[in-house]
Amino acid sequence: MIEKAYVINNLEDLSLLPRDSNRVYIGSEYCLKAFPLQLEKIIKESKKLIPISLITPPLLESELSTFFKYLHLFERFASKEDELIINDWGVMGYVTSNEQKLYKLRLGRFLTYQKRGTQNRNNLVQDSNLSDIPLLDKKTVEYLIKIGITGIDIDLPLYKINLPENLEINIAVCLPYAVNSYTINCPFTFNGKTWGRKCKRECLKIKMFYNNQEVEEPFFQKGKVYYTKSHFIDLPFVKRIINFEWNK
């Protein structure tokens, strides 16, 4: 059976989960400032109903104190059925050295090193040359399992993917959008001259769309990340589908 996970941002989302829900993702994959304001309450209420995964973003050094606040909050309630989703190698190094943790560890889609982008290739590069996922190399997977990683979240980008058979690690696909690229500068913190305007969490409600003759498909920016639509294909070895946006 394929596990169905849904990303929630507030308590209302939790009350509107589809019937096929097996897990919720809480947090943000692209920015700590986009975490739910009532994080503790959402974690507590979610734990009464369903296993949880705390999804965390790539970090700046200045964000470490906030990250550890969220991590310690999660650890207060987490059990062996719950997960921490990691999108930062430094975070992975820290949590894999913690032998006392009860929860599981997964790598997020920012760390798969998939080929990304929607730029027009003018028939010069074929999908098959862009579809491998370097992180799923056999020796890399063996190493990840050895240090305690139980699963990997991947994208279904424009170039499709070449998924190796008989993987020994849990694979999940992210829908309905694939990551194109990531930037440390959020457009909403630019005041026209410099970066640093106070975050007002506009990214939770606004997407900035882009399209021109140089791209094969339109894409959009949400906070620090550029996304395009996922290209869903039948993948028999996928164990989970993560719905980042869904009808509520």
Disulfide bonds with the S-S distance in Angstrom:
none
